[in-house]
Amino acid sequence: MKKNVKTFCNPLDINYEYRVYDEGGPVCIEAADPVVVTFENDYYLFSSVTNGYWVSDDLVSWEFIECDNSKLPNIFGYAPAVMVYDGAIYFHQGYHDKNLFRNKTPKDPNTWELVTDNCYLGHDPFMYYDVIDDRIWASYGCGDGTEEYIKVVEIDKTTMEPMGEIYNCIFYDQKNRGWERPEDNHTSEGWGYTEGSQILRRGNKWYLTYSGYSLHKCYANGVYVSDSPTGPYEYAQNNPVSHKNTGFIGGAGHGCLFEDKYGNWWNVTCASVYVSHPFERRVNMYPAGFDEDGLLYVNTSLSDYPITLPCGKRDHRAQNTPYMLLSKDCKATASSVETAMPENAMYGEAVLSTQVPESRYDHRAELAFDEDIRTLWAASSRNAGEWLKADLGKEYDVKAIQLNIPTYNVQTQSAQEKYHEYTVEYSSDDVNYTAVVDTRGKMRFDPHAYYETDIKAQYVKVTFYHVAGGGFAAISDLRIFGLSDEDVPAMPKNAVAVRDESDNRNCTLTWDKAENADGYIVRYGIAPDKLYNQYQVYEETAEIRTLTNGISYFFRVDSFNKAGICNSEVLKVK
């Protein structure tokens, strides 16, 4: 494992599994519905459709533990439940499965043992051990939001099977909650799911989270709070508590809250790609916490920029972004550009329903710098030596590079071909290049490779020598982070927020262009000091469609550029 890493960058760089969703469809990669637990000073990450799980001692370097289906049946299924109890990790594959397994030495995938074959919990289960009362609870539910509750039931500690009454605890209310609407920026009405719940206790309060169904960037979590695990539960006014509809990769639904070794909370969630299939997803991890009033929050502001890892207890409401993005819309050149139709006609079929339909056919070099994982540069061949180059316009202190490698024209799912070989080089004059990364001969599959650097560069060049699965050289974004000596942008002025009188779930904000701004962060919440939600935009307007009827909100528009962030003044909107 890599050591002395100070930051990480979403999406997590793990060896996502190959998928072919439809007969004759393109090869994609996916992980989803993640759960993280801490066991014996290590972190264990489980996800849907993965033949194993990962272990890490630092939340950055994840080692994959492949698990044979004979040892842990249905490991490749959807929405697993994972719990630490009585010196073991318990695993329940929740897709209509009744088997519950445990492992006291999970670094050995051959030591899983069956506990019971009669622990039915339905779709999307979550299991939680309450150390205060020495009881185990489970929440579950995934179905049509017009009829499906999130349910809670107690688990017998002796038999490890459900016992007693099943409680219908929470329900959705899309007509009053804008964030529960699906599709891009919550533009669809009248359908949806309640799913992906988690039950947990903090002090005397019980929190029951759930997802409003969407496989788009707007996938989000809400929370209810109660004095009892069985309810009644009250809807939290600051919902959604986990939402990321904008930026390089969106999505913050169906995941898991967990504490790190220092007592800091994190939310690990699904992130949406949605190019060739709605289930084309990744794993993101966001700082989270509970404020002094007990409100749960998840900080998704610039959360696909590098995030500093803590070395002790800290306030996760702070902006823990040490470096800014240097490469958005920079000048780009490439060895070649694919202009032919994708080899598999179904490639990009799903993306036609999103806001970037050109990504199916258009693979210009500049699309590797547009801050959208759904678009990409693709070379015109599988040949070794295809390259992409960024010109940042001037020399910067480059502190980190993220290389996002999509599956374009992939030919095979063979494990022997599942690796990338490439170099990352830098230069100040576009003549003399120095390698900062060289993966040739290392046989690594790193679709979202992230490297901390300490270089001065104007040019950054990636050259491919082998692409996993025999695919074409392609990059969905080459993201370059660092520090700039320019001035931070001016404060946005004359911000106006107008709530839609005909639909109180929506609010439109406009403001004057701020000098030297590259973009803006619209922060909002239920109090001036609780602006826990955000939209990241590049124009001087934003349409917020996540509000709840009957609740007043406060807004603030901050500007940002390569040098940093400038905070603005708070507006109140009834």
C-alpha positions as CSV (number, residue, x, y, z in Angstrom):
1,M,0.0,0.0,0.0
2,K,1.0,3.6,-0.6
3,K,2.1,5.4,2.5
4,N,2.3,9.0,3.6
5,V,-0.6,10.0,1.3
6,K,-2.2,13.2,2.5
7,T,-5.2,13.5,0.2
8,F,-7.6,11.4,-1.8
9,C,-9.8,12.3,-4.7
10,N,-13.3,11.1,-5.7
11,P,-14.2,8.8,-7.3
12,L,-12.3,6.2,-5.3
13,D,-9.6,4.4,-7.4
14,I,-10.5,0.8,-6.8
15,N,-10.6,-2.2,-9.2
16,Y,-14.2,-1.9,-10.2
17,E,-15.8,-5.0,-11.7
18,Y,-16.5,-5.4,-15.4
19,R,-20.2,-5.6,-16.4
20,V,-22.1,-6.3,-19.6
21,Y,-25.6,-5.2,-18.7
22,D,-27.4,-6.2,-21.9
23,E,-26.7,-8.9,-24.5
24,G,-24.4,-7.4,-27.1
25,G,-23.9,-4.3,-24.9
26,P,-20.6,-2.5,-24.2
27,V,-18.3,-3.6,-21.4
28,C,-18.5,-1.2,-18.4
29,I,-17.2,-1.1,-14.8
30,E,-19.3,-0.7,-11.7
31,A,-19.4,-0.7,-7.9
32,A,-22.4,0.6,-6.0
33,D,-24.3,0.7,-2.7
34,P,-21.1,0.8,-0.7
35,V,-20.7,-0.1,3.0
36,V,-17.6,0.7,5.1
37,V,-16.9,-0.8,8.6
38,T,-14.0,-0.4,10.9
39,F,-12.6,-3.7,12.2
40,E,-9.3,-4.2,14.1
41,N,-8.0,-0.8,13.1
42,D,-8.6,-1.4,9.4
43,Y,-11.4,-0.2,7.1
44,Y,-13.4,-2.8,5.1
45,L,-15.3,-1.7,2.0
46,F,-18.1,-3.8,0.5
47,S,-20.1,-3.0,-2.6
48,S,-22.6,-4.4,-5.0
49,V,-21.6,-6.6,-7.9
50,T,-18.1,-7.2,-6.7
51,N,-16.4,-10.6,-6.3
52,G,-14.8,-9.6,-3.0
53,Y,-14.2,-6.6,-0.8
54,W,-11.4,-4.1,0.0
55,V,-9.3,-3.4,3.1
56,S,-7.4,-0.2,3.9
57,D,-5.5,1.2,6.9
58,D,-5.7,4.8,5.7
59,L,-8.9,5.2,3.6
60,V,-6.7,5.9,0.5
61,S,-4.9,2.7,-0.5
62,W,-7.4,-0.1,-0.9
63,E,-6.3,-3.7,-1.2
64,F,-8.7,-6.1,-2.9
65,I,-9.6,-9.4,-1.3
66,E,-11.1,-11.7,-3.9
67,C,-13.7,-14.0,-2.5
68,D,-14.8,-17.3,-4.0
69,N,-18.6,-17.6,-4.4
70,S,-18.4,-21.0,-2.7
71,K,-17.1,-19.4,0.5
72,L,-19.4,-16.4,0.4
73,P,-22.4,-17.1,-1.9
74,N,-24.0,-14.2,-3.7
75,I,-21.0,-12.0,-3.0
76,F,-21.7,-10.5,-6.5
77,G,-25.2,-9.5,-5.6
78,Y,-26.7,-6.0,-4.9
79,A,-26.8,-3.9,-1.8
80,P,-25.0,-5.9,0.9
81,A,-25.4,-5.4,4.6
82,V,-22.3,-5.5,6.7
83,M,-22.0,-5.1,10.5
84,V,-19.2,-5.5,13.2
85,Y,-20.4,-7.5,16.2
86,D,-18.9,-9.8,18.8
87,G,-15.4,-9.8,17.3
88,A,-16.5,-10.5,13.7
89,I,-17.7,-9.0,10.5
90,Y,-21.2,-10.1,9.5
91,F,-22.3,-10.1,5.9
92,H,-25.8,-10.3,4.5
93,Q,-26.4,-10.2,0.7
94,G,-29.7,-8.5,0.8
95,Y,-31.1,-9.2,-2.6
96,H,-33.9,-11.6,-1.5
97,D,-31.3,-13.7,0.3
98,K,-31.7,-15.3,3.8
99,N,-28.1,-16.3,4.5
100,L,-26.1,-14.5,7.1
101,F,-22.3,-15.1,7.3
102,R,-19.5,-14.0,9.6
103,N,-15.8,-13.8,9.6
104,K,-13.4,-13.2,12.5
105,T,-10.4,-13.0,10.2
106,P,-11.7,-11.2,7.1
107,K,-8.3,-10.7,5.5
108,D,-8.6,-14.4,4.8
109,P,-11.5,-14.8,2.4
110,N,-11.7,-18.6,3.1
111,T,-12.8,-18.2,6.7
112,W,-16.4,-17.0,6.2
113,E,-18.9,-19.3,7.9
114,L,-22.7,-19.5,7.7
115,V,-24.5,-18.3,10.8
116,T,-28.1,-18.8,9.7
117,D,-30.0,-19.4,6.5
118,N,-33.2,-17.8,7.9
119,C,-32.4,-14.1,8.1
120,Y,-34.7,-12.6,5.5
121,L,-34.5,-8.8,5.4
122,G,-35.8,-7.9,1.9
123,H,-34.2,-5.3,-0.4
124,D,-31.4,-3.0,0.6
125,P,-30.9,-4.1,4.2
126,F,-28.7,-2.5,6.8
127,M,-27.6,-4.1,10.1
128,Y,-26.6,-2.1,13.2
129,Y,-25.3,-3.2,16.6
130,D,-26.3,-0.7,19.3
131,V,-23.6,-1.0,21.9
132,I,-25.5,1.1,24.4
133,D,-28.5,-1.2,24.8
134,D,-26.7,-4.4,23.5
135,R,-29.3,-5.0,20.7
136,I,-29.1,-5.4,17.0
137,W,-31.5,-3.6,14.6
138,A,-32.0,-3.9,10.8
139,S,-33.6,-1.5,8.4
140,Y,-34.6,-2.3,4.9
141,G,-36.9,-1.5,2.0
142,C,-36.7,-0.7,-1.7
143,G,-39.8,-0.1,-3.7
144,D,-42.3,2.2,-5.3
145,G,-42.4,5.4,-3.2
146,T,-46.2,5.4,-3.3
147,E,-46.5,2.2,-1.3
148,E,-43.1,1.0,0.1
149,Y,-42.0,2.0,3.6
150,I,-38.5,1.8,5.0
151,K,-38.9,-0.9,7.7
152,V,-37.1,-1.6,11.0
153,V,-37.0,-4.9,12.8
154,E,-34.9,-6.3,15.7
155,I,-32.4,-9.1,15.2
156,D,-32.2,-11.8,17.8
157,K,-28.6,-11.9,19.0
158,T,-28.7,-15.7,19.7
159,T,-30.2,-16.9,16.4
160,M,-29.2,-13.8,14.4
161,E,-32.7,-13.9,12.8
162,P,-35.4,-11.2,12.7
163,M,-37.8,-11.3,15.7
164,G,-40.9,-9.4,16.8
165,E,-42.8,-6.7,15.1
166,I,-41.8,-5.2,11.8
167,Y,-42.2,-1.4,12.0
168,N,-43.2,0.7,9.0
169,C,-41.1,3.8,9.8
170,I,-40.6,6.3,7.0
171,F,-42.1,7.2,3.7
172,Y,-41.5,9.5,0.9
173,D,-43.4,12.7,0.1
174,Q,-42.2,13.8,-3.4
175,K,-44.9,16.5,-3.7
176,N,-43.4,18.4,-0.9
177,R,-39.7,17.4,-1.2
178,G,-38.0,18.5,-4.4
179,W,-34.9,16.4,-3.8
180,E,-36.9,13.2,-3.9
181,R,-37.7,13.8,-7.6
182,P,-35.5,11.7,-10.0
183,E,-33.4,12.4,-13.1
184,D,-31.0,15.2,-13.8
185,N,-31.6,18.1,-11.4
186,H,-34.8,16.5,-10.2
187,T,-36.8,17.3,-13.3
188,S,-39.1,14.2,-13.3
189,E,-42.3,13.9,-11.4
190,G,-44.6,11.2,-10.1
191,W,-42.4,8.2,-9.8
192,G,-39.5,7.1,-7.6
193,Y,-38.4,4.8,-4.8
194,T,-37.6,4.8,-1.2
195,E,-34.4,2.6,-0.7
196,G,-30.9,2.3,0.6
197,S,-31.6,2.9,4.3
198,Q,-29.3,3.0,7.3
199,I,-30.2,3.0,11.0
200,L,-27.8,4.3,13.6
201,R,-27.7,5.7,17.1
202,R,-25.9,8.8,18.4
203,G,-26.4,9.5,22.0
204,N,-30.1,9.3,22.7
205,K,-31.1,10.0,19.1
206,W,-31.8,7.5,16.4
207,Y,-31.1,8.4,12.7
208,L,-32.8,6.6,9.8
209,T,-31.4,7.6,6.4
210,Y,-32.8,6.7,3.0
211,S,-32.3,7.4,-0.6
212,G,-34.8,9.0,-3.0
213,Y,-34.3,6.8,-6.1
214,S,-32.3,8.1,-9.0
215,L,-29.4,6.7,-11.0
216,H,-28.5,10.2,-12.2
217,K,-26.2,12.8,-10.7
218,C,-29.0,13.9,-8.3
219,Y,-29.1,10.6,-6.4
220,A,-29.4,11.8,-2.7
221,N,-30.0,10.8,0.9
222,G,-32.4,12.1,3.4
223,V,-32.8,11.4,7.1
224,Y,-35.4,11.1,9.8
225,V,-34.7,11.3,13.6
226,S,-36.4,9.6,16.5
227,D,-36.0,8.9,20.2
228,S,-36.5,5.2,19.5
229,P,-35.2,2.8,16.8
230,T,-38.8,1.8,16.0
231,G,-40.1,5.4,15.7
232,P,-42.0,7.5,15.4
233,Y,-39.5,9.3,13.1
234,E,-39.5,13.0,12.3
235,Y,-38.3,14.3,8.9
236,A,-35.2,16.5,9.3
237,Q,-35.7,20.0,8.0
238,N,-32.2,20.2,6.5
239,N,-32.8,17.4,4.0
240,P,-31.3,16.3,1.7
241,V,-28.4,15.6,4.0
242,S,-26.3,14.1,1.2
243,H,-26.6,15.6,-2.3
244,K,-24.2,16.3,-5.1
245,N,-25.9,17.2,-8.4
246,T,-23.0,19.0,-10.0
247,G,-19.3,18.8,-10.6
248,F,-17.1,16.2,-12.3
249,I,-19.0,13.2,-10.9
250,G,-22.4,13.6,-9.2
251,G,-24.4,11.3,-6.9
252,A,-24.5,11.0,-3.1
253,G,-27.2,8.4,-2.5
254,H,-27.4,4.8,-1.2
255,G,-24.3,4.4,0.9
256,C,-23.2,4.3,4.5
257,L,-22.1,6.6,7.3
258,F,-19.1,5.5,9.3
259,E,-16.6,6.8,11.8
260,D,-12.8,6.8,11.1
261,K,-10.2,6.0,13.7
262,Y,-10.3,9.6,15.0
263,G,-14.0,9.8,15.4
264,N,-14.7,11.7,12.2
265,W,-17.7,10.8,10.2
266,W,-17.8,10.0,6.5
267,N,-20.5,9.1,4.0
268,V,-19.5,6.6,1.3
269,T,-22.1,6.6,-1.5
270,C,-23.0,5.8,-5.1
271,A,-21.7,8.1,-7.8
272,S,-23.3,8.2,-11.3
273,V,-21.6,7.7,-14.7
274,Y,-24.7,6.6,-16.7
275,V,-23.1,6.5,-20.1
276,S,-23.9,3.0,-21.4
277,H,-26.3,1.9,-18.7
278,P,-28.1,3.5,-15.7
279,F,-26.2,1.2,-13.4
280,E,-22.8,2.4,-14.5
281,R,-21.6,3.7,-11.2
282,R,-18.6,4.4,-8.9
283,V,-17.9,5.0,-5.2
284,N,-17.5,8.4,-3.7
285,M,-16.6,9.3,-0.1
286,Y,-17.6,12.6,1.5
287,P,-16.8,14.3,4.9
288,A,-19.8,14.2,7.2
289,G,-20.8,14.8,10.8
290,F,-23.4,15.9,13.3
291,D,-23.5,19.5,14.4
292,E,-24.1,20.9,17.9
293,D,-27.9,20.6,17.4
294,G,-27.7,17.0,16.3
295,L,-28.2,17.7,12.6
296,L,-26.6,15.2,10.3
297,Y,-24.7,16.9,7.4
298,V,-22.5,15.7,4.5
299,N,-20.1,18.1,3.0
300,T,-20.1,17.7,-0.8
301,S,-18.6,21.1,-1.6
302,L,-15.8,20.7,-4.2
303,S,-15.8,17.1,-3.0
304,D,-14.4,15.7,-6.3
305,Y,-11.3,17.9,-5.7
306,P,-8.6,16.5,-3.5
307,I,-9.7,16.1,0.1
308,T,-7.2,16.2,3.0
309,L,-7.3,13.2,5.3
310,P,-7.4,14.0,9.0
311,C,-4.7,13.0,11.5
312,G,-7.0,13.7,14.4
313,K,-10.5,15.0,15.3
314,R,-11.7,17.8,13.0
315,D,-14.8,19.8,11.9
316,H,-16.0,18.3,8.6
317,R,-18.0,21.4,7.9
318,A,-14.8,23.2,7.0
319,Q,-13.5,23.2,3.4
320,N,-10.9,20.5,3.4
321,T,-9.8,21.2,-0.1
322,P,-6.0,21.9,-0.2
323,Y,-5.6,22.3,-4.0
324,M,-7.7,23.8,-6.7
325,L,-8.4,22.6,-10.3
326,L,-5.9,24.0,-12.8
327,S,-7.0,22.2,-15.9
328,K,-10.6,23.0,-16.7
329,D,-11.1,24.0,-20.3
330,C,-7.3,24.2,-20.8
331,K,-5.8,23.9,-24.3
332,A,-5.7,20.2,-25.3
333,T,-4.0,18.3,-28.1
334,A,-3.9,14.5,-28.8
335,S,-2.1,12.0,-31.1
336,S,-5.5,11.2,-32.7
337,V,-9.2,11.6,-32.2
338,E,-11.8,8.9,-32.8
339,T,-14.4,10.0,-35.3
340,A,-15.9,6.7,-36.2
341,M,-19.0,5.2,-34.6
342,P,-18.3,3.2,-31.4
343,E,-17.6,-0.4,-32.2
344,N,-20.6,-1.4,-30.1
345,A,-23.6,0.5,-31.2
346,M,-25.1,0.4,-27.7
347,Y,-22.1,2.4,-26.3
348,G,-23.4,5.7,-24.9
349,E,-27.0,4.7,-25.3
350,A,-27.9,5.6,-21.7
351,V,-26.3,9.0,-21.9
352,L,-28.7,10.1,-24.6
353,S,-31.3,10.6,-21.8
354,T,-29.0,13.0,-19.9
355,Q,-27.7,16.5,-20.6
356,V,-24.6,15.4,-22.6
357,P,-25.9,13.5,-25.7
358,E,-22.8,14.6,-27.8
359,S,-20.6,12.3,-25.6
360,R,-21.7,9.3,-27.6
361,Y,-20.1,10.4,-30.9
362,D,-17.8,13.3,-30.0
363,H,-14.4,12.5,-28.5
364,R,-12.4,15.7,-29.1
365,A,-9.3,16.2,-26.9
366,E,-10.9,19.1,-25.0
367,L,-13.7,16.9,-23.7
368,A,-11.0,15.4,-21.3
369,F,-10.9,18.8,-19.6
370,D,-14.6,19.7,-19.3
371,E,-15.2,18.5,-15.7
372,D,-17.8,15.9,-16.8
373,I,-17.1,12.2,-16.4
374,R,-19.7,11.4,-19.0
375,T,-17.7,12.9,-21.8
376,L,-14.3,11.8,-23.0
377,W,-11.3,12.0,-25.4
378,A,-10.7,8.8,-27.3
379,A,-7.9,8.0,-29.7
380,S,-8.6,6.4,-33.0
381,S,-6.8,3.2,-32.3
382,R,-5.6,0.6,-29.8
383,N,-2.0,1.2,-30.7
384,A,0.6,1.8,-28.1
385,G,1.8,5.4,-28.1
386,E,-1.5,7.2,-28.3
387,W,-1.3,10.4,-26.1
388,L,-3.2,13.3,-24.7
389,K,-1.5,16.6,-23.7
390,A,-2.7,19.5,-21.5
391,D,-1.4,23.1,-21.8
392,L,-2.2,24.9,-18.6
393,G,-1.3,28.3,-20.2
394,K,1.5,29.0,-17.8
395,E,3.6,27.2,-15.2
396,Y,1.9,26.2,-12.0
397,D,2.8,24.3,-8.8
398,V,1.2,21.0,-9.6
399,K,0.3,19.1,-6.4
400,A,-1.9,16.2,-7.7
401,I,-3.0,14.6,-10.9
402,Q,-6.1,12.4,-11.4
403,L,-6.3,10.2,-14.5
404,N,-9.8,8.9,-15.3
405,I,-9.7,6.1,-17.8
406,P,-13.1,5.0,-19.2
407,T,-14.1,1.7,-20.9
408,Y,-14.2,2.7,-24.6
409,N,-14.4,0.0,-27.3
410,V,-13.3,-2.6,-24.7
411,Q,-13.1,-6.1,-26.3
412,T,-12.7,-8.5,-23.5
413,Q,-13.4,-9.0,-19.8
414,S,-10.4,-11.3,-19.4
415,A,-8.6,-10.9,-16.1
416,Q,-5.3,-11.2,-17.9
417,E,-6.0,-8.1,-19.9
418,K,-7.4,-6.0,-17.0
419,Y,-4.5,-3.6,-16.6
420,H,-3.3,-0.2,-17.8
421,E,0.2,0.8,-18.8
422,Y,0.9,4.5,-19.3
423,T,3.3,7.3,-18.5
424,V,2.5,10.8,-17.1
425,E,5.1,13.3,-18.1
426,Y,5.5,17.1,-17.4
427,S,7.3,20.0,-19.0
428,S,7.7,23.7,-18.8
429,D,8.7,24.2,-22.4
430,D,6.8,21.5,-24.3
431,V,10.2,20.1,-25.4
432,N,11.9,18.5,-22.4
433,Y,9.6,16.1,-20.6
434,T,10.2,14.3,-17.3
435,A,8.1,11.3,-16.2
436,V,6.3,11.7,-12.9
437,V,4.4,8.4,-13.3
438,D,5.4,5.2,-15.2
439,T,3.1,2.2,-14.8
440,R,4.7,0.0,-17.5
441,G,5.2,-3.6,-16.3
442,K,3.2,-3.0,-13.1
443,M,0.0,-4.7,-14.3
444,R,-2.3,-2.3,-12.4
445,F,-6.0,-1.6,-13.1
446,D,-6.5,2.0,-12.0
447,P,-9.5,3.5,-13.7
448,H,-9.3,6.6,-11.5
449,A,-5.6,6.8,-10.7
450,Y,-4.7,9.7,-8.3
451,Y,-1.1,10.8,-7.7
452,E,0.2,13.4,-5.3
453,T,3.1,15.3,-7.0
454,D,5.4,18.2,-6.2
455,I,6.3,19.6,-9.7
456,K,6.3,22.8,-11.6
457,A,4.6,22.3,-15.0
458,Q,2.8,24.0,-17.8
459,Y,2.3,20.9,-19.9
460,V,1.2,17.4,-18.7
461,K,1.2,14.5,-21.2
462,V,-0.3,11.0,-20.8
463,T,0.9,8.3,-23.2
464,F,-0.8,4.9,-23.3
465,Y,1.1,1.6,-23.9
466,H,-1.8,-0.8,-22.9
467,V,-5.4,-0.2,-22.2
468,A,-7.4,-2.6,-20.1
469,G,-9.6,-5.0,-22.0
470,G,-8.0,-4.1,-25.3
471,G,-9.9,-0.9,-25.4
472,F,-9.0,2.4,-27.2
473,A,-6.9,4.9,-25.4
474,A,-9.4,7.2,-23.7
475,I,-9.6,9.7,-20.9
476,S,-12.9,11.0,-19.4
477,D,-10.9,13.7,-17.6
478,L,-7.2,14.4,-17.0
479,R,-7.6,16.6,-13.9
480,I,-4.6,18.6,-12.7
481,F,-4.7,20.2,-9.2
482,G,-2.3,22.6,-7.5
483,L,-1.7,26.1,-6.4
484,S,-1.8,29.5,-8.2
485,D,-0.3,32.8,-7.2
486,E,-3.1,34.8,-8.8
487,D,-5.6,36.6,-6.7
488,V,-8.7,34.8,-5.4
489,P,-11.8,36.0,-7.2
490,A,-13.9,38.9,-6.2
491,M,-17.0,38.5,-4.1
492,P,-20.2,37.9,-6.1
493,K,-22.5,40.9,-5.8
494,N,-26.2,41.6,-6.2
495,A,-27.3,38.0,-5.6
496,V,-31.0,37.6,-5.8
497,A,-32.9,34.4,-4.9
498,V,-36.5,34.0,-6.1
499,R,-38.5,31.0,-4.8
500,D,-41.0,29.6,-7.3
501,E,-44.5,30.6,-6.1
502,S,-46.2,27.9,-8.1
503,D,-43.7,25.2,-6.9
504,N,-42.0,26.0,-3.6
505,R,-39.6,23.2,-4.1
506,N,-37.6,25.3,-6.6
507,C,-35.6,28.5,-6.2
508,T,-33.7,30.4,-8.9
509,L,-30.6,32.5,-8.0
510,T,-28.9,35.1,-10.2
511,W,-25.9,37.4,-9.4
512,D,-23.3,39.6,-11.2
513,K,-20.2,38.1,-12.7
514,A,-17.4,38.1,-10.2
515,E,-14.0,39.3,-11.5
516,N,-11.5,36.5,-11.9
517,A,-14.0,33.8,-11.0
518,D,-13.9,30.4,-12.7
519,G,-17.1,29.2,-11.1
520,Y,-19.4,29.5,-8.1
521,I,-20.6,27.5,-5.1
522,V,-24.2,28.2,-4.1
523,R,-24.5,27.1,-0.5
524,Y,-27.9,26.9,1.2
525,G,-29.5,25.6,4.3
526,I,-32.0,26.2,7.1
527,A,-29.9,28.7,9.1
528,P,-27.1,31.2,8.2
529,D,-24.6,28.9,10.0
530,K,-26.1,25.7,8.6
531,L,-25.5,26.1,4.8
532,Y,-24.9,22.3,4.4
533,N,-26.1,21.9,0.8
534,Q,-24.5,23.2,-2.3
535,Y,-24.6,23.5,-6.1
536,Q,-21.4,24.1,-8.1
537,V,-22.0,26.1,-11.3
538,Y,-20.0,28.0,-13.9
539,E,-22.6,30.6,-14.9
540,E,-24.1,33.4,-12.9
541,T,-27.3,31.5,-12.3
542,A,-28.5,28.4,-10.5
543,E,-31.8,26.6,-10.3
544,I,-32.1,24.8,-7.0
545,R,-34.7,22.1,-7.1
546,T,-34.1,20.3,-3.8
547,L,-36.2,22.4,-1.3
548,T,-39.0,21.3,1.0
549,N,-42.3,23.1,1.0
550,G,-43.0,25.1,4.2
551,I,-39.3,25.6,5.1
552,S,-37.4,28.9,4.8
553,Y,-33.9,28.8,3.5
554,F,-30.7,30.9,3.6
555,F,-28.4,31.1,0.5
556,R,-24.8,32.2,-0.1
557,V,-23.0,32.5,-3.4
558,D,-19.2,32.0,-3.2
559,S,-16.8,32.4,-6.1
560,F,-13.8,30.2,-6.8
561,N,-10.8,30.0,-9.2
562,K,-7.4,28.4,-9.3
563,A,-6.2,30.4,-6.3
564,G,-9.1,29.6,-3.9
565,I,-12.6,30.6,-2.7
566,C,-14.1,33.9,-1.9
567,N,-17.1,33.8,0.5
568,S,-20.1,36.1,0.1
569,E,-23.1,37.4,2.1
570,V,-26.1,35.3,3.2
571,L,-29.5,35.8,1.8
572,K,-32.8,34.6,3.4
573,V,-35.6,33.4,1.3
574,K,-39.1,32.4,2.6
